Amino acid sequence: MTTYDERASLSDLTTTAERVRRAVEGVIEGKPEVVRLSLTVLLAEGHLLIEDVPGVGKTMLAKALARSIDCSVRRIQFTPDLLPSDITGVSVFDQQRRDFEFKPGAIFAQIVIGDEINRASPKTQSALLESMEERQVTVDGHSYELPSPFMVVATQNPVEMEGTYPLPEAQRDRFMARVSIGYPHPEAELRMLDVHGGVSPLDDLQPVAHAHDIVKLVEAVRAVHVAESVRRYAVDLVGATRQHPDLRLGASPRATLHLLRAAKAAAALAGRDFTLPDDVQALAVPVLAHRLLPTAQAQLGRRTAEQVVVDILQRTPVPDPSAQAWRQPPRPAHQPPGARRL
């Protein structure tokens, strides 16, 4: 267990995160908000779903984030013939030992890149469920722990494209956030032609942080304070999705937990040891929208889940900052810093 003395400070966190951010932005041109969200999800111990049309840099973003950290990385190309055992691993009978030996699958890495995850069948997609939630894999009745840190960065094409399967609700709910990269600005695309025209910038990308650094940063994020009113605000936002007339499926309690974890990571990246309602508001759309299912009437009216979340943000009262101290109250002398956690 990581002690307080071993835990990184907020200054260490912002310094390390800035190095990773610059490294990734050296590969992904003109998308600083996407890179920042990726770092937020990493430090919040979540998983990231990158959804967009082909050719905008989804896999490049996942690879750049993975290569900027000195840790084990595995890439899984999801195809219709991919089997669940290709992901989790399989037990093989060893003739010499006269016993079964477990051969780990591609999921046994600290950062797993799932390329075009929605091109595999739902049966294969479900092989990720246990690992993403419990950070372990069970094969033939035996459970195997996954390394730490552990993050799945998956890319998917829009479901309207040929040869894709929509992700099941249980699968989408395990991704902390969904992000769309979008097309670059003309200036950024012009710079991309200069940088990417000869060789791939991934070839020159060197790790700027180690896996054990990320573990310490995660511990620092866990110690960020969340005031009672901020917690209640997050609960009110998520609860509103379950009652909205344009939604037939609202966000789960897991979504509330993910929203607060992401808000704590965003606060830490901003150099604060306490969260603000602004942190929750900024992350509501990427954390909640992909979990929601609009009604048939809303779909006919071309009303998206993102628009519903924005509507909920506008309708939900924000905690009054004049009546609430966001910072963590002073602790007794005998209580170590960071002992109180969400």
Residue pairs with C-beta under 8 A, 6 or more apart in sequence:
2 215
2 216
2 219
4 336
4 337
4 338
6 216
6 219
7 216
7 219
7 220
7 223
7 338
8 16
8 213
8 216
8 217
8 219
8 220
9 220
10 220
10 268
10 271
10 272
10 273
11 271
12 216
12 217
12 220
13 43
13 217
13 220
13 221
13 268
13 269
14 268
14 269
14 271
16 208
16 209
16 213
16 217
17 39
17 43
17 217
17 269
19 68
19 208
19 209
20 39
20 65
20 68
20 69
20 208
20 209
21 32
21 35
21 36
21 39
22 208
23 64
23 68
23 205
23 206
23 208
24 35
24 38
24 39
24 61
24 64
24 65
24 68
25 31
25 32
25 35
26 64
26 201
26 205
27 60
27 61
27 63
27 64
27 201
27 202
27 205
28 34
28 35
28 57
28 60
28 61
28 64
28 181
29 184
29 188
29 189
29 191
29 192
29 195
30 184
30 185
30 187
30 188
30 189
30 191
31 57
31 61
31 181
31 182
31 184
31 188
34 61
34 179
34 181
35 61
36 269
37 48
37 177
37 179
37 283
37 286
38 48
38 61
38 65
38 153
38 179
39 65
39 265
39 269
40 177
40 262
40 265
40 266
40 269
40 283
41 47
41 48
41 151
41 176
41 177
41 262
41 265
42 48
42 65
42 149
42 151
42 214
43 214
43 217
43 218
43 221
43 265
43 268
43 269
44 176
44 221
44 258
44 261
44 262
44 264
44 265
45 149
45 151
45 218
45 261
46 151
46 175
46 176
46 177
46 258
46 261
46 262
47 132
47 151
47 152
47 153
47 154
47 174
47 175
47 176
48 62
48 151
48 152
48 153
48 154
48 175
48 176
48 177
48 178
48 179
49 117
49 154
49 155
49 156
49 172
49 175
49 177
49 178
49 179
49 290
50 58
50 61
50 62
50 153
50 154
50 155
50 156
50 178
50 179
50 180
50 181
51 58
51 155
51 156
51 157
51 158
51 178
51 179
51 180
51 290
52 58
52 157
52 158
52 180
52 181
52 182
53 157
53 158
53 161
54 157
54 161
56 181
56 182
56 183
56 184
57 181
58 155
58 181
59 113
59 115
59 155
60 202
61 153
61 181
62 113
62 115
62 153
62 154
62 155
63 75
63 113
63 202
64 202
64 205
65 111
65 153
66 73
66 111
66 113
66 153
67 73
67 202
67 205
67 206
67 207
68 205
68 207
68 208
68 209
69 110
69 111
69 207
69 208
69 209
69 210
69 211
69 214
70 207
70 209
70 210
70 211
71 109
71 110
71 111
71 147
71 149
71 210
71 211
71 214
72 109
72 110
72 111
72 147
72 211
73 109
73 110
73 111
73 112
73 113
74 106
74 107
74 108
74 109
74 111
74 112
74 113
75 106
75 112
75 113
75 115
76 82
76 86
76 87
76 106
76 107
76 112
76 113
76 114
76 115
77 115
77 116
78 114
78 115
78 116
78 117
78 118
78 119
78 120
78 124
78 125
79 116
79 119
79 120
80 119
80 120
80 121
80 163
82 120
82 121
82 124
83 124
84 123
84 124
84 126
84 127
85 105
85 127
86 105
86 106
86 124
87 105
87 106
87 107
87 124
87 127
87 128
88 105
88 107
88 127
88 131
88 137
88 139
89 102
89 103
89 104
89 105
89 107
89 108
89 137
89 139
89 144
90 102
90 103
90 105
90 139
91 100
91 101
91 102
91 103
91 139
91 140
92 100
92 101
92 102
92 103
93 99
93 100
93 101
94 100
94 101
100 140
102 139
102 140
102 142
102 144
104 144
105 137
106 112
107 127
107 128
107 131
107 137
107 146
108 137
108 144
108 146
108 147
109 147
110 147
110 148
110 149
110 150
110 151
110 211
111 149
111 150
111 151
111 153
112 150
112 151
112 152
112 153
113 153
113 154
113 155
114 128
114 152
114 153
114 154
114 155
115 154
115 155
116 155
116 156
116 157
117 125
117 154
117 155
117 156
117 167
118 125
118 156
118 157
118 159
118 164
118 165
118 166
118 167
119 157
119 163
119 164
119 165
120 165
121 165
122 165
122 168
125 165
125 167
125 168
125 171
126 168
126 170
126 171
128 152
128 171
128 174
129 170
129 171
129 174
130 136
130 137
130 138
131 137
131 146
131 150
131 152
132 152
132 174
132 175
133 174
135 145
135 146
135 148
135 150
136 143
136 144
136 145
136 146
137 143
137 144
137 146
138 144
147 211
148 211
148 215
149 211
149 214
149 215
149 218
152 175
154 175
156 164
156 167
157 164
158 164
159 165
159 166
169 249
169 291
169 293
172 178
172 290
172 291
173 252
173 254
173 255
173 291
174 254
175 290
176 258
176 261
176 262
176 287
177 258
177 262
177 283
177 286
177 287
177 290
178 286
178 289
178 290
179 286
183 189
184 192
195 201
217 268
219 338
220 268
221 261
221 264
221 265
221 268
222 264
222 338
222 341
222 342
223 273
223 337
223 338
223 341
224 264
224 265
224 267
224 268
224 272
224 273
224 274
224 275
225 273
225 274
225 275
225 326
225 327
225 328
225 340
226 260
226 263
226 264
226 274
226 275
226 342
227 274
227 275
227 319
227 324
227 325
227 326
229 277
229 319
229 324
230 260
230 263
230 275
230 276
230 277
230 280
230 319
230 326
231 260
231 342
232 319
233 277
233 280
233 316
233 318
233 319
234 256
234 259
234 260
234 263
234 280
235 256
236 316
236 317
237 259
237 280
237 284
237 288
237 312
237 313
237 316
238 250
238 251
238 253
238 255
238 256
238 259
238 288
239 250
240 312
240 315
240 316
241 247
241 250
241 251
241 288
241 292
241 308
241 309
241 312
242 250
242 251
243 250
244 250
244 308
244 311
244 312
245 295
246 294
246 295
246 297
246 298
246 303
246 308
247 292
247 293
247 294
247 295
247 298
247 305
247 308
248 293
248 294
248 295
249 291
249 292
249 293
250 292
251 288
251 291
251 292
252 291
255 287
255 288
255 291
258 287
259 280
259 283
259 284
259 287
259 288
260 275
260 280
260 342
261 342
262 283
262 287
263 275
263 279
263 280
263 283
264 275
264 279
264 342
266 275
266 279
266 282
266 283
267 273
267 274
267 275
267 276
267 279
270 279
273 327
273 328
274 326
274 327
274 328
275 326
276 326
277 318
277 319
277 321
281 313
281 318
284 309
284 312
284 313
285 306
285 309
285 310
288 305
288 309
289 304
289 305
289 306
289 308
289 309
290 305
292 305
292 308
292 309
293 305
294 303
294 304
294 305
294 308
298 308
328 340
331 337
331 339
331 340
